[in-house]
């Protein structure tokens, strides 16, 4: 990729968000499966959690896409994952 390619600027944040979404998907499945509901209730809970996580992925990516320069490390992946779950606080802190 050349240095003027816009993908080079967003490659790290995009990779971080995608990895965090996969981890969050597994966490949402564990939470949804542990709820004392019938199958339909657990499925709706999982769907709601995934909508929340995907909305968080969009918000966090938009906030961090321009300034992310550090390489992906396990600590950074954990930070991205926690950010997906805490995105309303990040959005309010931004204002």
Jmol script that loads the backbone (N, CA, C; Angstrom):
load data "model"
ATOM      1  N   UNK A   1       0.833  -1.166   0.000  1.00  0.00           N
ATOM      2  CA  UNK A   1       0.000   0.000   0.000  1.00  0.00           C
ATOM      3  C   UNK A   1       0.887   1.242   0.000  1.00  0.00           C
ATOM      4  N   UNK A   2       0.518   2.192  -0.788  1.00  0.00           N
ATOM      5  CA  UNK A   2       1.305   3.415  -0.843  1.00  0.00           C
ATOM      6  C   UNK A   2       0.964   4.309   0.340  1.00  0.00           C
ATOM      7  N   UNK A   3       1.828   5.303   0.588  1.00  0.00           N
ATOM      8  CA  UNK A   3       1.635   6.177   1.740  1.00  0.00           C
ATOM      9  C   UNK A   3       0.430   7.100   1.569  1.00  0.00           C
ATOM     10  N   UNK A   4      -0.015   7.340   0.341  1.00  0.00           N
ATOM     11  CA  UNK A   4      -1.177   8.199   0.153  1.00  0.00           C
ATOM     12  C   UNK A   4      -2.490   7.406   0.113  1.00  0.00           C
ATOM     13  N   UNK A   5      -2.404   6.120   0.327  1.00  0.00           N
ATOM     14  CA  UNK A   5      -3.599   5.283   0.358  1.00  0.00           C
ATOM     15  C   UNK A   5      -4.354   5.524   1.666  1.00  0.00           C
ATOM     16  N   UNK A   6      -5.638   5.894   1.615  1.00  0.00           N
ATOM     17  CA  UNK A   6      -6.377   6.148   2.852  1.00  0.00           C
ATOM     18  C   UNK A   6      -6.521   4.915   3.736  1.00  0.00           C
ATOM     19  N   UNK A   7      -6.417   3.736   3.150  1.00  0.00           N
ATOM     20  CA  UNK A   7      -6.530   2.519   3.940  1.00  0.00           C
ATOM     21  C   UNK A   7      -5.381   2.385   4.932  1.00  0.00           C
ATOM     22  N   UNK A   8      -4.217   2.939   4.623  1.00  0.00           N
ATOM     23  CA  UNK A   8      -3.094   2.840   5.552  1.00  0.00           C
ATOM     24  C   UNK A   8      -3.367   3.609   6.835  1.00  0.00           C
ATOM     25  N   UNK A   9      -4.158   4.665   6.761  1.00  0.00           N
ATOM     26  CA  UNK A   9      -4.475   5.449   7.963  1.00  0.00           C
ATOM     27  C   UNK A   9      -5.490   4.750   8.840  1.00  0.00           C
ATOM     28  N   UNK A  10      -6.373   3.973   8.256  1.00  0.00           N
ATOM     29  CA  UNK A  10      -7.433   3.358   9.054  1.00  0.00           C
ATOM     30  C   UNK A  10      -7.234   1.856   9.260  1.00  0.00           C
ATOM     31  N   UNK A  11      -6.127   1.312   8.815  1.00  0.00           N
ATOM     32  CA  UNK A  11      -5.924  -0.139   8.924  1.00  0.00           C
ATOM     33  C   UNK A  11      -5.865  -0.599  10.369  1.00  0.00           C
ATOM     34  N   UNK A  12      -5.106   0.082  11.219  1.00  0.00           N
ATOM     35  CA  UNK A  12      -5.000  -0.333  12.619  1.00  0.00           C
ATOM     36  C   UNK A  12      -6.321  -0.191  13.368  1.00  0.00           C
ATOM     37  N   UNK A  13      -6.992   0.985  13.277  1.00  0.00           N
ATOM     38  CA  UNK A  13      -8.277   1.054  13.980  1.00  0.00           C
ATOM     39  C   UNK A  13      -9.314   0.069  13.446  1.00  0.00           C
ATOM     40  N   UNK A  14      -9.306  -0.172  12.152  1.00  0.00           N
ATOM     41  CA  UNK A  14     -10.252  -1.118  11.571  1.00  0.00           C
ATOM     42  C   UNK A  14      -9.978  -2.532  12.077  1.00  0.00           C
ATOM     43  N   UNK A  15      -8.728  -2.918  12.112  1.00  0.00           N
ATOM     44  CA  UNK A  15      -8.376  -4.243  12.633  1.00  0.00           C
ATOM     45  C   UNK A  15      -8.733  -4.352  14.110  1.00  0.00           C
ATOM     46  N   UNK A  16      -8.468  -3.294  14.878  1.00  0.00           N
ATOM     47  CA  UNK A  16      -8.799  -3.308  16.297  1.00  0.00           C
ATOM     48  C   UNK A  16     -10.287  -3.447  16.541  1.00  0.00           C
ATOM     49  N   UNK A  17     -11.088  -2.721  15.775  1.00  0.00           N
ATOM     50  CA  UNK A  17     -12.543  -2.794  15.933  1.00  0.00           C
ATOM     51  C   UNK A  17     -13.058  -4.164  15.518  1.00  0.00           C
ATOM     52  N   UNK A  18     -12.556  -4.697  14.432  1.00  0.00           N
ATOM     53  CA  UNK A  18     -13.042  -6.012  13.978  1.00  0.00           C
ATOM     54  C   UNK A  18     -12.713  -7.111  14.974  1.00  0.00           C
ATOM     55  N   UNK A  19     -11.514  -7.093  15.519  1.00  0.00           N
ATOM     56  CA  UNK A  19     -11.145  -8.092  16.526  1.00  0.00           C
ATOM     57  C   UNK A  19     -11.988  -7.916  17.782  1.00  0.00           C
ATOM     58  N   UNK A  20     -12.211  -6.660  18.191  1.00  0.00           N
ATOM     59  CA  UNK A  20     -13.021  -6.389  19.377  1.00  0.00           C
ATOM     60  C   UNK A  20     -14.467  -6.817  19.170  1.00  0.00           C
ATOM     61  N   UNK A  21     -14.999  -6.668  17.963  1.00  0.00           N
ATOM     62  CA  UNK A  21     -16.371  -7.103  17.687  1.00  0.00           C
ATOM     63  C   UNK A  21     -16.475  -8.622  17.797  1.00  0.00           C
ATOM     64  N   UNK A  22     -15.488  -9.344  17.302  1.00  0.00           N
ATOM     65  CA  UNK A  22     -15.516 -10.808  17.404  1.00  0.00           C
ATOM     66  C   UNK A  22     -15.473 -11.239  18.871  1.00  0.00           C
ATOM     67  N   UNK A  23     -14.605 -10.612  19.658  1.00  0.00           N
ATOM     68  CA  UNK A  23     -14.538 -10.945  21.088  1.00  0.00           C
ATOM     69  C   UNK A  23     -15.852 -10.591  21.774  1.00  0.00           C
ATOM     70  N   UNK A  24     -16.404  -9.426  21.454  1.00  0.00           N
ATOM     71  CA  UNK A  24     -17.662  -8.986  22.064  1.00  0.00           C
ATOM     72  C   UNK A  24     -18.826  -9.875  21.655  1.00  0.00           C
ATOM     73  N   UNK A  25     -18.769 -10.423  20.453  1.00  0.00           N
ATOM     74  CA  UNK A  25     -19.808 -11.336  20.008  1.00  0.00           C
ATOM     75  C   UNK A  25     -19.824 -12.582  20.903  1.00  0.00           C
ATOM     76  N   UNK A  26     -18.647 -13.075  21.247  1.00  0.00           N
ATOM     77  CA  UNK A  26     -18.567 -14.234  22.134  1.00  0.00           C
ATOM     78  C   UNK A  26     -19.054 -13.890  23.541  1.00  0.00           C
ATOM     79  N   UNK A  27     -18.699 -12.700  24.025  1.00  0.00           N
ATOM     80  CA  UNK A  27     -19.151 -12.263  25.349  1.00  0.00           C
ATOM     81  C   UNK A  27     -20.672 -12.110  25.354  1.00  0.00           C
ATOM     82  N   UNK A  28     -21.227 -11.516  24.307  1.00  0.00           N
ATOM     83  CA  UNK A  28     -22.680 -11.349  24.210  1.00  0.00           C
ATOM     84  C   UNK A  28     -23.382 -12.707  24.169  1.00  0.00           C
ATOM     85  N   UNK A  29     -22.791 -13.663  23.501  1.00  0.00           N
ATOM     86  CA  UNK A  29     -23.383 -15.008  23.450  1.00  0.00           C
ATOM     87  C   UNK A  29     -23.374 -15.655  24.826  1.00  0.00           C
ATOM     88  N   UNK A  30     -22.293 -15.464  25.585  1.00  0.00           N
ATOM     89  CA  UNK A  30     -22.247 -16.015  26.937  1.00  0.00           C
ATOM     90  C   UNK A  30     -23.272 -15.343  27.846  1.00  0.00           C
ATOM     91  N   UNK A  31     -23.395 -14.013  27.725  1.00  0.00           N
ATOM     92  CA  UNK A  31     -24.379 -13.297  28.540  1.00  0.00           C
ATOM     93  C   UNK A  31     -25.799 -13.730  28.160  1.00  0.00           C
ATOM     94  N   UNK A  32     -26.081 -13.738  26.867  1.00  0.00           N
ATOM     95  CA  UNK A  32     -27.409 -14.128  26.408  1.00  0.00           C
ATOM     96  C   UNK A  32     -27.766 -15.556  26.782  1.00  0.00           C
ATOM     97  N   UNK A  33     -26.801 -16.446  26.704  1.00  0.00           N
ATOM     98  CA  UNK A  33     -27.048 -17.848  27.044  1.00  0.00           C
ATOM     99  C   UNK A  33     -27.221 -18.083  28.525  1.00  0.00           C
ATOM    100  N   UNK A  34     -26.674 -17.197  29.352  1.00  0.00           N
ATOM    101  CA  UNK A  34     -26.763 -17.384  30.800  1.00  0.00           C
ATOM    102  C   UNK A  34     -28.040 -16.813  31.395  1.00  0.00           C
ATOM    103  N   UNK A  35     -28.802 -16.089  30.619  1.00  0.00           N
ATOM    104  CA  UNK A  35     -30.023 -15.490  31.146  1.00  0.00           C
ATOM    105  C   UNK A  35     -31.098 -16.553  31.375  1.00  0.00           C
ATOM    106  N   UNK A  36     -31.856 -16.410  32.462  1.00  0.00           N
ATOM    107  CA  UNK A  36     -32.892 -17.407  32.772  1.00  0.00           C
ATOM    108  C   UNK A  36     -34.181 -17.146  31.982  1.00  0.00           C
ATOM    109  N   UNK A  37     -34.086 -17.179  30.679  1.00  0.00           N
ATOM    110  CA  UNK A  37     -35.227 -16.932  29.806  1.00  0.00           C
ATOM    111  C   UNK A  37     -35.423 -18.133  28.900  1.00  0.00           C
ATOM    112  N   UNK A  38     -36.547 -18.153  28.206  1.00  0.00           N
ATOM    113  CA  UNK A  38     -36.732 -19.201  27.211  1.00  0.00           C
ATOM    114  C   UNK A  38     -35.847 -18.877  25.995  1.00  0.00           C
ATOM    115  N   UNK A  39     -35.885 -19.746  25.026  1.00  0.00           N
ATOM    116  CA  UNK A  39     -34.996 -19.593  23.870  1.00  0.00           C
ATOM    117  C   UNK A  39     -35.201 -18.258  23.161  1.00  0.00           C
ATOM    118  N   UNK A  40     -36.452 -17.885  22.944  1.00  0.00           N
ATOM    119  CA  UNK A  40     -36.741 -16.633  22.244  1.00  0.00           C
ATOM    120  C   UNK A  40     -36.223 -15.430  23.041  1.00  0.00           C
ATOM    121  N   UNK A  41     -36.368 -15.467  24.345  1.00  0.00           N
ATOM    122  CA  UNK A  41     -35.878 -14.380  25.189  1.00  0.00           C
ATOM    123  C   UNK A  41     -34.373 -14.245  25.138  1.00  0.00           C
ATOM    124  N   UNK A  42     -33.687 -15.392  25.179  1.00  0.00           N
ATOM    125  CA  UNK A  42     -32.220 -15.358  25.075  1.00  0.00           C
ATOM    126  C   UNK A  42     -31.780 -14.866  23.712  1.00  0.00           C
ATOM    127  N   UNK A  43     -32.493 -15.271  22.671  1.00  0.00           N
ATOM    128  CA  UNK A  43     -32.153 -14.828  21.319  1.00  0.00           C
ATOM    129  C   UNK A  43     -32.340 -13.316  21.178  1.00  0.00           C
ATOM    130  N   UNK A  44     -33.426 -12.780  21.732  1.00  0.00           N
ATOM    131  CA  UNK A  44     -33.652 -11.336  21.676  1.00  0.00           C
ATOM    132  C   UNK A  44     -32.620 -10.582  22.509  1.00  0.00           C
ATOM    133  N   UNK A  45     -32.240 -11.143  23.643  1.00  0.00           N
ATOM    134  CA  UNK A  45     -31.206 -10.507  24.467  1.00  0.00           C
ATOM    135  C   UNK A  45     -29.880 -10.465  23.708  1.00  0.00           C
ATOM    136  N   UNK A  46     -29.524 -11.573  23.064  1.00  0.00           N
ATOM    137  CA  UNK A  46     -28.301 -11.612  22.269  1.00  0.00           C
ATOM    138  C   UNK A  46     -28.369 -10.613  21.119  1.00  0.00           C
ATOM    139  N   UNK A  47     -29.515 -10.530  20.459  1.00  0.00           N
ATOM    140  CA  UNK A  47     -29.678  -9.584  19.355  1.00  0.00           C
ATOM    141  C   UNK A  47     -29.524  -8.147  19.850  1.00  0.00           C
ATOM    142  N   UNK A  48     -30.127  -7.844  20.982  1.00  0.00           N
ATOM    143  CA  UNK A  48     -29.988  -6.507  21.551  1.00  0.00           C
ATOM    144  C   UNK A  48     -28.557  -6.179  21.921  1.00  0.00           C
ATOM    145  N   UNK A  49     -27.874  -7.138  22.534  1.00  0.00           N
ATOM    146  CA  UNK A  49     -26.466  -6.922  22.887  1.00  0.00           C
ATOM    147  C   UNK A  49     -25.608  -6.718  21.643  1.00  0.00           C
ATOM    148  N   UNK A  50     -25.877  -7.475  20.590  1.00  0.00           N
ATOM    149  CA  UNK A  50     -25.087  -7.312  19.366  1.00  0.00           C
ATOM    150  C   UNK A  50     -25.373  -5.970  18.693  1.00  0.00           C
ATOM    151  N   UNK A  51     -26.607  -5.513  18.727  1.00  0.00           N
ATOM    152  CA  UNK A  51     -26.907  -4.175  18.186  1.00  0.00           C
ATOM    153  C   UNK A  51     -26.160  -3.107  18.971  1.00  0.00           C
ATOM    154  N   UNK A  52     -26.112  -3.263  20.294  1.00  0.00           N
ATOM    155  CA  UNK A  52     -25.374  -2.341  21.148  1.00  0.00           C
ATOM    156  C   UNK A  52     -23.886  -2.355  20.802  1.00  0.00           C
ATOM    157  N   UNK A  53     -23.325  -3.540  20.626  1.00  0.00           N
ATOM    158  CA  UNK A  53     -21.898  -3.664  20.307  1.00  0.00           C
ATOM    159  C   UNK A  53     -21.592  -3.087  18.920  1.00  0.00           C
ATOM    160  N   UNK A  54     -22.440  -3.349  17.961  1.00  0.00           N
ATOM    161  CA  UNK A  54     -22.192  -2.828  16.607  1.00  0.00           C
ATOM    162  C   UNK A  54     -22.301  -1.308  16.596  1.00  0.00           C
ATOM    163  N   UNK A  55     -23.267  -0.760  17.325  1.00  0.00           N
ATOM    164  CA  UNK A  55     -23.350   0.699  17.440  1.00  0.00           C
ATOM    165  C   UNK A  55     -22.085   1.238  18.098  1.00  0.00           C
ATOM    166  N   UNK A  56     -21.603   0.533  19.116  1.00  0.00           N
ATOM    167  CA  UNK A  56     -20.351   0.929  19.769  1.00  0.00           C
ATOM    168  C   UNK A  56     -19.163   0.855  18.835  1.00  0.00           C
ATOM    169  N   UNK A  57     -19.137  -0.146  17.984  1.00  0.00           N
ATOM    170  CA  UNK A  57     -18.035  -0.274  17.031  1.00  0.00           C
ATOM    171  C   UNK A  57     -18.004   0.913  16.076  1.00  0.00           C
ATOM    172  N   UNK A  58     -19.171   1.331  15.625  1.00  0.00           N
ATOM    173  CA  UNK A  58     -19.240   2.479  14.710  1.00  0.00           C
ATOM    174  C   UNK A  58     -18.767   3.746  15.421  1.00  0.00           C
ATOM    175  N   UNK A  59     -19.265   3.959  16.638  1.00  0.00           N
ATOM    176  CA  UNK A  59     -18.904   5.170  17.386  1.00  0.00           C
ATOM    177  C   UNK A  59     -17.415   5.184  17.709  1.00  0.00           C
ATOM    178  N   UNK A  60     -16.907   4.084  18.236  1.00  0.00           N
ATOM    179  CA  UNK A  60     -15.493   4.035  18.626  1.00  0.00           C
ATOM    180  C   UNK A  60     -14.592   4.163  17.401  1.00  0.00           C
ATOM    181  N   UNK A  61     -14.963   3.533  16.306  1.00  0.00           N
ATOM    182  CA  UNK A  61     -14.149   3.665  15.089  1.00  0.00           C
ATOM    183  C   UNK A  61     -14.130   5.109  14.616  1.00  0.00           C
ATOM    184  N   UNK A  62     -15.280   5.761  14.628  1.00  0.00           N
ATOM    185  CA  UNK A  62     -15.335   7.155  14.189  1.00  0.00           C
ATOM    186  C   UNK A  62     -14.509   8.067  15.091  1.00  0.00           C
ATOM    187  N   UNK A  63     -14.496   7.781  16.396  1.00  0.00           N
ATOM    188  CA  UNK A  63     -13.730   8.604  17.324  1.00  0.00           C
ATOM    189  C   UNK A  63     -12.226   8.375  17.209  1.00  0.00           C
ATOM    190  N   UNK A  64     -11.823   7.162  16.893  1.00  0.00           N
ATOM    191  CA  UNK A  64     -10.402   6.818  16.947  1.00  0.00           C
ATOM    192  C   UNK A  64      -9.736   6.640  15.599  1.00  0.00           C
ATOM    193  N   UNK A  65     -10.477   6.673  14.519  1.00  0.00           N
ATOM    194  CA  UNK A  65      -9.910   6.326  13.216  1.00  0.00           C
ATOM    195  C   UNK A  65      -8.761   7.234  12.807  1.00  0.00           C
ATOM    196  N   UNK A  66      -8.845   8.489  13.100  1.00  0.00           N
ATOM    197  CA  UNK A  66      -7.810   9.408  12.649  1.00  0.00           C
ATOM    198  C   UNK A  66      -6.562   9.414  13.499  1.00  0.00           C
ATOM    199  N   UNK A  67      -6.681   9.136  14.786  1.00  0.00           N
ATOM    200  CA  UNK A  67      -5.549   9.299  15.677  1.00  0.00           C
ATOM    201  C   UNK A  67      -4.870   8.039  16.147  1.00  0.00           C
ATOM    202  N   UNK A  68      -5.308   6.910  15.732  1.00  0.00           N
ATOM    203  CA  UNK A  68      -4.720   5.640  16.183  1.00  0.00           C
ATOM    204  C   UNK A  68      -3.426   5.370  15.431  1.00  0.00           C
ATOM    205  N   UNK A  69      -2.309   5.361  16.156  1.00  0.00           N
ATOM    206  CA  UNK A  69      -1.015   5.121  15.520  1.00  0.00           C
ATOM    207  C   UNK A  69      -0.245   3.974  16.158  1.00  0.00           C
ATOM    208  N   UNK A  70      -0.685   3.507  17.308  1.00  0.00           N
ATOM    209  CA  UNK A  70       0.047   2.456  18.008  1.00  0.00           C
ATOM    210  C   UNK A  70      -0.252   1.089  17.399  1.00  0.00           C
ATOM    211  N   UNK A  71       0.723   0.183  17.462  1.00  0.00           N
ATOM    212  CA  UNK A  71       0.489  -1.172  16.924  1.00  0.00           C
ATOM    213  C   UNK A  71      -0.511  -1.940  17.787  1.00  0.00           C
ATOM    214  N   UNK A  72      -1.125  -2.944  17.179  1.00  0.00           N
ATOM    215  CA  UNK A  72      -2.078  -3.776  17.913  1.00  0.00           C
ATOM    216  C   UNK A  72      -1.329  -4.733  18.832  1.00  0.00           C
ATOM    217  N   UNK A  73      -1.594  -4.621  20.099  1.00  0.00           N
ATOM    218  CA  UNK A  73      -1.047  -5.518  21.110  1.00  0.00           C
ATOM    219  C   UNK A  73      -2.227  -6.122  21.868  1.00  0.00           C
ATOM    220  N   UNK A  74      -2.002  -7.157  22.646  1.00  0.00           N
ATOM    221  CA  UNK A  74      -3.124  -7.706  23.427  1.00  0.00           C
ATOM    222  C   UNK A  74      -3.765  -6.665  24.350  1.00  0.00           C
ATOM    223  N   UNK A  75      -2.964  -5.795  24.922  1.00  0.00           N
ATOM    224  CA  UNK A  75      -3.518  -4.749  25.779  1.00  0.00           C
ATOM    225  C   UNK A  75      -4.396  -3.786  24.985  1.00  0.00           C
ATOM    226  N   UNK A  76      -3.990  -3.462  23.773  1.00  0.00           N
ATOM    227  CA  UNK A  76      -4.787  -2.570  22.925  1.00  0.00           C
ATOM    228  C   UNK A  76      -6.092  -3.251  22.503  1.00  0.00           C
ATOM    229  N   UNK A  77      -6.039  -4.559  22.250  1.00  0.00           N
ATOM    230  CA  UNK A  77      -7.244  -5.302  21.886  1.00  0.00           C
ATOM    231  C   UNK A  77      -8.238  -5.277  23.048  1.00  0.00           C
ATOM    232  N   UNK A  78      -7.741  -5.474  24.275  1.00  0.00           N
ATOM    233  CA  UNK A  78      -8.614  -5.414  25.453  1.00  0.00           C
ATOM    234  C   UNK A  78      -9.220  -4.012  25.573  1.00  0.00           C
ATOM    235  N   UNK A  79      -8.411  -2.987  25.327  1.00  0.00           N
ATOM    236  CA  UNK A  79      -8.911  -1.612  25.401  1.00  0.00           C
ATOM    237  C   UNK A  79      -9.995  -1.360  24.356  1.00  0.00           C
ATOM    238  N   UNK A  80      -9.787  -1.842  23.139  1.00  0.00           N
ATOM    239  CA  UNK A  80     -10.801  -1.703  22.088  1.00  0.00           C
ATOM    240  C   UNK A  80     -12.077  -2.429  22.495  1.00  0.00           C
ATOM    241  N   UNK A  81     -11.948  -3.637  23.039  1.00  0.00           N
ATOM    242  CA  UNK A  81     -13.121  -4.424  23.421  1.00  0.00           C
ATOM    243  C   UNK A  81     -13.900  -3.735  24.530  1.00  0.00           C
ATOM    244  N   UNK A  82     -13.202  -3.252  25.546  1.00  0.00           N
ATOM    245  CA  UNK A  82     -13.886  -2.542  26.625  1.00  0.00           C
ATOM    246  C   UNK A  82     -14.528  -1.256  26.116  1.00  0.00           C
ATOM    247  N   UNK A  83     -13.890  -0.622  25.159  1.00  0.00           N
ATOM    248  CA  UNK A  83     -14.450   0.607  24.587  1.00  0.00           C
ATOM    249  C   UNK A  83     -15.764   0.340  23.857  1.00  0.00           C
ATOM    250  N   UNK A  84     -15.877  -0.819  23.228  1.00  0.00           N
ATOM    251  CA  UNK A  84     -17.133  -1.151  22.551  1.00  0.00           C
ATOM    252  C   UNK A  84     -18.285  -1.274  23.533  1.00  0.00           C
ATOM    253  N   UNK A  85     -18.000  -1.730  24.741  1.00  0.00           N
ATOM    254  CA  UNK A  85     -19.051  -1.886  25.738  1.00  0.00           C
ATOM    255  C   UNK A  85     -19.307  -0.582  26.496  1.00  0.00           C
ATOM    256  N   UNK A  86     -18.340   0.310  26.534  1.00  0.00           N
ATOM    257  CA  UNK A  86     -18.481   1.573  27.275  1.00  0.00           C
ATOM    258  C   UNK A  86     -18.655   2.766  26.343  1.00  0.00           C
ATOM    259  N   UNK A  87     -19.106   2.541  25.119  1.00  0.00           N
ATOM    260  CA  UNK A  87     -19.147   3.612  24.137  1.00  0.00           C
ATOM    261  C   UNK A  87     -20.049   4.778  24.516  1.00  0.00           C
ATOM    262  N   UNK A  88     -21.157   4.614  25.260  1.00  0.00           N
ATOM    263  CA  UNK A  88     -21.923   5.819  25.616  1.00  0.00           C
ATOM    264  C   UNK A  88     -21.113   6.782  26.482  1.00  0.00           C
ATOM    265  N   UNK A  89     -20.317   6.244  27.406  1.00  0.00           N
ATOM    266  CA  UNK A  89     -19.477   7.100  28.234  1.00  0.00           C
ATOM    267  C   UNK A  89     -18.425   7.808  27.398  1.00  0.00           C
ATOM    268  N   UNK A  90     -17.860   7.125  26.434  1.00  0.00           N
ATOM    269  CA  UNK A  90     -16.868   7.758  25.561  1.00  0.00           C
ATOM    270  C   UNK A  90     -17.501   8.863  24.725  1.00  0.00           C
ATOM    271  N   UNK A  91     -18.703   8.632  24.273  1.00  0.00           N
ATOM    272  CA  UNK A  91     -19.395   9.629  23.468  1.00  0.00           C
ATOM    273  C   UNK A  91     -19.746  10.852  24.293  1.00  0.00           C
ATOM    274  N   UNK A  92     -20.194  10.642  25.527  1.00  0.00           N
ATOM    275  CA  UNK A  92     -20.510  11.768  26.404  1.00  0.00           C
ATOM    276  C   UNK A  92     -19.257  12.519  26.834  1.00  0.00           C
ATOM    277  N   UNK A  93     -18.150  11.816  27.049  1.00  0.00           N
ATOM    278  CA  UNK A  93     -16.899  12.466  27.433  1.00  0.00           C
ATOM    279  C   UNK A  93     -16.338  13.296  26.286  1.00  0.00           C
ATOM    280  N   UNK A  94     -16.646  12.927  25.089  1.00  0.00           N
ATOM    281  CA  UNK A  94     -16.163  13.644  23.914  1.00  0.00           C
ATOM    282  C   UNK A  94     -16.796  15.032  23.803  1.00  0.00           C
ATOM    283  N   UNK A  95     -18.035  15.148  24.291  1.00  0.00           N
ATOM    284  CA  UNK A  95     -18.750  16.434  24.190  1.00  0.00           C
ATOM    285  C   UNK A  95     -18.256  17.395  25.161  1.00  0.00           C
TER     286      UNK A  95
END
end "model"
wireframe off; spacefill off
backbone 0.3
color backbone group
